[in-house]
Amino acid sequence: MKRAFYIVSFAFLGLLLATILHGVIEMAYLAFIFGNPEQFAESIWWAEWPTIHHVGGVALWLAGAALGAYGGVKYWRIIYVEGKRK
């Protein structure tokens, strides 16, 4: 039970970090686009923004949760399994 909670907590941490990263990337992207609207108003980057936003957001969330779960498994082993031998 403790191991499962530890791994789920790390996955949640990864999800939170991915959400923060998503916000930072989105703010930088929109600042870049709105900084030069004449160049990007008719571009595919602006026309397909909803698709880019949703696909990128889901990809970041999945990657964050997966990397968080991986980190939870790895650090559980390092701290609780290998640490008990010392």
C-alpha positions in Angstrom: 0.0 0.0 0.0 2.8 2.4 0.9 4.6 1.6 -2.4 1.5 2.2 -4.5 0.9 5.6 -2.8 4.6 6.5 -3.3 4.4 5.7 -7.0 1.0 7.4 -7.6 2.3 10.5 -5.7 5.3 10.7 -8.0 3.1 10.2 -11.1 0.9 13.1 -9.8 4.0 15.2 -9.3 5.0 14.5 -12.9 1.5 15.5 -14.0 1.8 18.8 -12.1 5.2 19.6 -13.6 4.0 18.8 -17.1 1.1 21.2 -16.5 3.5 23.9 -15.5 5.7 23.2 -18.5 2.6 23.3 -20.7 1.7 26.8 -19.4 5.3 28.1 -19.9 5.5 26.8 -23.4 2.1 28.1 -24.3 2.8 31.6 -22.9 6.1 31.7 -24.8 4.4 30.5 -28.0 1.6 33.0 -27.8 3.9 35.8 -27.0 6.0 34.9 -30.1 2.9 34.7 -32.3 1.3 37.9 -31.0 4.6 39.7 -31.2 4.5 39.5 -35.0 0.8 39.0 -36.0 1.3 40.0 -39.6 3.6 37.1 -40.3 1.5 34.4 -38.4 -2.1 35.5 -39.0 -2.5 33.3 -42.0 0.0 30.6 -41.1 -0.8 27.0 -40.3 0.5 27.6 -36.7 -2.3 29.9 -36.0 -5.0 28.1 -38.0 -4.3 24.8 -36.3 -3.7 26.2 -32.8 -6.5 24.3 -31.1 -5.2 21.0 -32.5 -1.6 21.8 -31.5 -2.8 22.9 -28.1 -4.8 19.7 -27.4 -2.4 17.2 -28.8 0.6 18.9 -27.1 -1.2 19.1 -23.8 -2.2 15.5 -23.8 1.3 14.4 -24.9 2.9 16.4 -22.1 0.4 15.1 -19.5 1.0 11.5 -20.5 4.8 12.0 -20.6 4.7 13.7 -17.2 2.6 11.0 -15.6 4.7 8.2 -17.2 8.0 9.8 -16.2 6.7 10.4 -12.7 5.6 6.8 -12.3 9.0 5.7 -13.6 10.7 8.0 -11.1 8.5 6.6 -8.3 9.4 3.0 -9.1 13.1 3.9 -9.5 13.4 5.9 -6.3 11.3 3.4 -4.3 13.9 0.8 -5.2 16.9 3.1 -4.4 15.5 4.4 -1.0 13.6 1.5 0.4 15.0 -1.6 -1.2 18.7 -0.9 -1.7 18.8 1.5 1.3 17.8 -1.2 3.8 20.9 -3.3 2.9 23.3 -0.7 4.2 
